Amino acid sequence: MPSRPDPKAIESALLGGEAVYTREQAIELAGADNELAGRIWRALGFPNQGDDTVTFAESDVESLRIANSLVQEGVLDEEGVVRFARAMGQTMARLADWQTSILSTLIYQEGEDSVSPLMNQVKELLPDVERLLLHIWRRQLAASSARTLAVMSDNDAVPNYYPLVVGFADLVSFTTLSRELDEVELAGVVEGFEATAADIVASGGGRVVKTLGDEILYVADSPAEAADIALRLASGVKTHVEVPDVRVGLAAGPVLTLHGDVFGTTVNRSSRLTSFARPGTVLIDESLAESLTDEEGLQVVRVRARHAHGLGLIQPYALRRNFEPAG
């Protein structure tokens, strides 16, 4: 059996150099405040390091120097830098886990003889992947900025509080399914659901906020787009992936967007509507129903009102098509 690469060698290759500094040395070289440096490091998702432990590479020092300069130059205050670090850390941690899982799957499929060749290939591809990552980030930032500027108003009382349509879609009887399948089979179902649902949301003009295994949360700017996505999710996922039925809840109203997530009564109402929906159907709230009543190709049908804990009485409406879309 071939020997596996040294984790330290992998770390050195990915960080562009070996770890040569202790915590105190890195902070001193970066010219940063000791307490702020610790907060940034933890916000990135890493545990505290002993003062005498050699952990940090030159790239770590440079990154801390940049973060500290944002505070010193007044671009961000300390809380802003920590929030920025937390957002980047959580996002990049998930991205890194996804990429590592892809690599481990390749190793599993091709055998351990492939470990060293694959690692060499990763090192060769790293510069191109970095450029691709930077471009995707810029593209997403441009799109997000344009959306935010389009809905901002001088009369906004709360920042990042805008009208949106929020959709929840989940797999029916997922708990039962999880008892019938082994871990690998279940992971395949979840991955298929997430991939297909994400494609449907993106192609319909919506944005995936997060996935939670058997559930996907998305938002859309227009009622018509949100409705089309919901109906495609309810009917389309099952035709592409061998999964249980999908049910969807939609609600329209003000939403607080924060740290890549969405919050508020509108989000809660959407979630409750999903729990009320039957397999393969879409339920929407009264506000959205009013917006879609005259929408061509759609039917909005009032159904029995339901009580939702913490929200009171909710009046749902079933959303259907007058026809099946091509494709």
C-alpha positions in Angstrom: 0.0 0.0 0.0 1.5 3.4 -1.0 2.2 5.8 1.8 -0.2 8.7 2.2 1.0 12.3 1.8 2.1 14.1 5.0 -0.7 16.4 6.2 2.0 19.0 6.9 3.2 18.8 3.3 -0.4 19.3 2.1 -0.9 22.3 4.4 2.4 23.8 3.2 1.4 23.3 -0.5 -2.0 24.9 0.0 -0.8 27.8 2.2 2.1 28.6 -0.1 4.7 27.9 2.6 5.4 26.1 5.8 4.1 27.2 9.2 7.1 29.1 10.7 5.5 31.5 13.3 4.0 31.2 16.7 0.9 33.1 17.6 2.8 35.9 19.3 5.2 36.2 16.4 2.5 36.4 13.8 0.6 39.1 15.7 3.7 41.1 16.2 4.7 40.9 12.5 1.2 41.9 11.5 1.2 44.8 13.9 -2.2 43.7 15.2 -3.9 44.0 18.5 -3.6 40.7 20.5 -7.3 40.5 21.4 -8.5 41.5 17.9 -6.2 38.9 16.3 -7.7 36.2 18.6 -11.3 37.2 17.7 -10.5 37.2 14.0 -8.9 33.7 14.2 -11.9 32.3 16.1 -14.4 34.0 13.8 -12.6 32.3 10.9 -13.5 29.0 12.6 -10.2 27.9 14.1 -9.4 27.0 17.7 -7.1 29.0 20.0 -3.4 28.2 19.6 -0.8 28.1 22.3 1.7 31.0 22.4 4.6 28.7 21.7 3.0 26.5 19.0 4.3 27.0 15.5 1.1 27.2 13.5 1.2 30.2 11.2 2.6 30.7 7.7 3.6 33.9 6.0 0.2 34.0 4.3 -1.5 34.0 7.7 0.6 37.0 8.7 -0.2 38.9 5.5 -4.0 38.2 5.9 -3.9 39.4 9.5 -2.0 42.5 8.4 -4.7 43.2 5.8 -7.5 42.7 8.3 -5.8 45.0 10.8 -5.3 47.7 8.2 -9.0 47.8 7.6 -9.5 48.8 11.2 -6.5 51.2 11.3 -7.6 53.0 8.1 -11.2 53.3 9.4 -12.7 51.2 6.6 -14.3 48.9 9.2 -14.5 49.0 13.0 -13.4 45.9 15.0 -16.9 44.4 15.1 -17.2 44.8 11.3 -13.9 43.0 10.7 -14.9 40.2 13.0 -18.3 39.8 11.3 -16.5 39.9 7.9 -14.1 37.2 9.1 -17.0 35.1 10.4 -18.9 35.3 7.1 -15.8 34.4 5.1 -14.8 31.6 7.5 -18.1 29.9 7.5 -18.6 30.2 3.7 -15.1 29.0 2.9 -15.2 26.1 5.5 -18.3 24.7 3.8 -16.7 25.2 0.3 -13.5 23.5 1.5 -15.5 20.5 2.9 -17.4 20.2 -0.4 -14.2 20.2 -2.4 -12.5 17.7 0.0 -15.4 15.4 -0.3 -15.1 15.4 -4.1 -11.5 14.6 -3.8 -12.1 11.8 -1.2 -14.8 10.3 -3.5 -12.2 10.2 -6.4 -9.7 8.4 -4.1 -12.4 6.0 -3.0 -13.3 5.2 -6.6 -9.8 5.0 -8.0 -8.0 3.4 -4.9 -5.3 4.7 -2.7 -2.7 4.5 -5.5 -4.4 7.6 -6.8 -3.7 9.7 -3.7 -0.3 11.1 -4.6 -1.1 11.7 -8.3 -4.4 13.5 -7.3 -2.6 15.7 -4.7 0.0 16.6 -7.4 -2.8 17.5 -9.7 -4.5 19.6 -7.0 -1.3 21.6 -6.5 -1.0 22.2 -10.2 -4.6 23.3 -10.5 -4.6 25.6 -7.5 -3.7 28.8 -9.3 -6.5 28.3 -11.8 -9.0 27.4 -9.1 -8.0 30.5 -7.2 -8.7 32.7 -10.2 -12.0 30.9 -10.8 -13.0 31.4 -7.1 -12.2 35.1 -7.3 -14.2 35.6 -10.4 -17.3 33.7 -9.0 -17.1 35.8 -5.9 -16.9 39.1 -7.9 -19.8 37.9 -10.1 -21.9 37.1 -7.0 -21.0 40.3 -5.3 -22.0 42.3 -8.4 -25.4 40.5 -8.6 -26.0 41.0 -4.9 -25.1 44.7 -5.0 -27.4 45.3 -8.0 -30.3 43.6 -6.2 -29.8 45.5 -3.0 -29.5 48.9 -4.7 -32.7 48.2 -6.7 -34.8 47.8 -3.5 -33.1 50.3 -1.2 -35.0 53.3 -0.2 -34.2 56.5 1.7 -37.2 55.7 3.9 -35.8 52.3 5.0 -36.0 52.2 8.8 -33.9 49.0 9.1 -31.0 48.1 6.8 -31.2 44.9 4.8 -35.0 44.7 5.4 -36.7 44.2 2.0 -39.8 42.6 0.5 -39.1 39.2 -0.9 -40.9 36.0 -1.7 -39.6 33.1 0.5 -40.0 29.5 -0.5 -39.4 26.3 1.5 -39.4 22.9 -0.2 -38.9 19.6 1.6 -38.9 15.9 1.0 -42.0 14.2 2.3 -41.5 11.2 4.7 -37.7 11.8 4.8 -37.5 10.3 8.3 -39.0 7.0 7.1 -36.7 7.0 4.0 -33.7 7.5 6.2 -34.6 4.3 8.1 -35.0 2.3 4.9 -31.7 3.3 3.1 -28.1 3.0 4.2 -26.0 6.1 4.6 -24.5 6.0 1.1 -27.9 5.5 -0.5 -29.4 8.3 1.6 -26.6 10.6 0.7 -27.2 10.0 -2.9 -30.9 10.9 -2.5 -30.1 14.1 -0.7 -27.4 15.1 -3.2 -29.7 14.5 -6.1 -32.5 16.5 -4.5 -30.2 19.4 -3.6 -28.6 19.5 -7.1 -31.9 19.3 -9.0 -33.6 21.8 -6.7 -30.7 24.3 -7.0 -30.9 24.1 -10.8 -34.6 24.7 -10.8 -34.3 27.7 -8.4 -31.4 29.2 -10.4 -33.0 28.7 -13.8 -36.2 30.4 -12.5 -34.4 33.5 -11.3 -34.4 32.7 -7.6 -31.6 32.3 -5.2 -30.9 29.3 -2.8 -30.4 30.6 0.7 -29.4 27.3 2.2 -30.0 23.6 2.1 -30.8 21.4 5.1 -30.5 17.9 3.8 -34.2 17.2 3.1 -35.1 20.9 2.8 -34.2 23.8 0.6 -34.9 27.5 1.4 -34.9 30.0 -1.5 -36.0 33.5 -2.2 -37.2 35.4 -5.3 -37.8 39.0 -6.1 -41.0 38.6 -8.0 -44.2 36.6 -7.2 -44.4 35.1 -10.7 -40.8 33.8 -10.5 -41.3 32.4 -7.0 -44.5 30.6 -8.1 -43.0 29.1 -11.2 -40.0 27.8 -9.2 -42.3 26.3 -6.5 -44.5 24.5 -9.0 -41.4 23.1 -10.8 -40.0 21.9 -7.5 -43.2 20.2 -6.6 -43.5 18.4 -9.9 -40.1 18.5 -11.4 -37.7 17.1 -8.8 -39.4 13.7 -8.8 -39.0 13.4 -12.5 -35.3 14.0 -12.3 -34.4 12.2 -9.1 -35.7 9.1 -7.4 -36.9 10.9 -4.3 -40.1 11.1 -2.3 -42.7 13.7 -3.2 -41.8 17.3 -2.6 -44.1 19.9 -1.0 -43.6 23.7 -1.1 -44.7 26.7 1.0 -44.5 30.3 -0.3 -44.9 33.5 1.6 -44.4 37.2 0.5 -43.5 40.1 2.7 -40.6 41.9 4.4 -37.5 39.9 5.1 -34.4 40.7 7.1 -31.3 39.5 5.1 -28.3 39.0 7.4 -25.1 37.0 7.0 -26.3 35.1 4.0 -29.5 34.0 5.7 -33.1 35.4 5.9 -35.2 36.0 9.0 -38.6 37.3 9.9 -42.3 36.4 10.1 -42.4 35.9 6.3 -39.8 33.1 6.6 -41.7 31.5 9.4 -45.0 31.7 7.6 -43.4 30.0 4.5 -42.1 27.2 6.7 -45.5 26.6 8.3 -47.2 26.5 4.9 -44.8 23.8 3.8 -45.7 21.7 6.8 -49.4 22.1 5.9 -49.0 21.2 2.2 -49.8 17.8 0.9 -47.2 15.8 -1.0 -46.6 17.2 -4.5 -48.5 20.5 -3.8 -47.7 24.2 -3.2 -49.4 26.3 -0.6 -49.0 30.1 -0.6 -50.1 32.9 1.8 -52.8 35.5 1.3 -50.4 38.3 0.3 -48.9 36.2 -2.5 -52.3 34.9 -3.5 -53.5 38.5 -4.1 -50.4 39.1 -6.3 -51.0 35.9 -8.4 -54.8 36.0 -8.8 -54.6 37.4 -12.3 -51.4 35.8 -13.3 -51.9 33.9 -16.6 -51.6 30.2 -16.5 -52.0 29.9 -12.7 -54.9 28.9 -10.4 -55.1 30.2 -6.8 -57.6 28.2 -4.7 -58.5 29.1 -1.2 -58.3 26.2 1.2 -59.1 25.6 4.9 -57.5 28.1 7.3 -54.9 26.6 9.7 -53.6 27.7 13.1 -49.9 28.1 13.3 -48.2 28.3 16.7 -46.7 31.8 17.2 -48.3 33.1 14.0 -52.0 32.7 14.7 -54.5 31.8 12.0 -53.0 31.4 8.5 -55.2 31.4 5.4 -53.4 29.2 2.8 -54.1 29.1 -0.9 -53.3 26.1 -3.2 -51.3 27.1 -6.2 -51.7 25.2 -9.4 -51.1 25.5 -13.1 -53.8 25.8 -15.7 -51.5 23.8 -18.0 -48.2 21.9 -17.8 -45.2 23.9 -19.1 -43.2 22.4 -21.9 -39.9 20.7 -20.8 
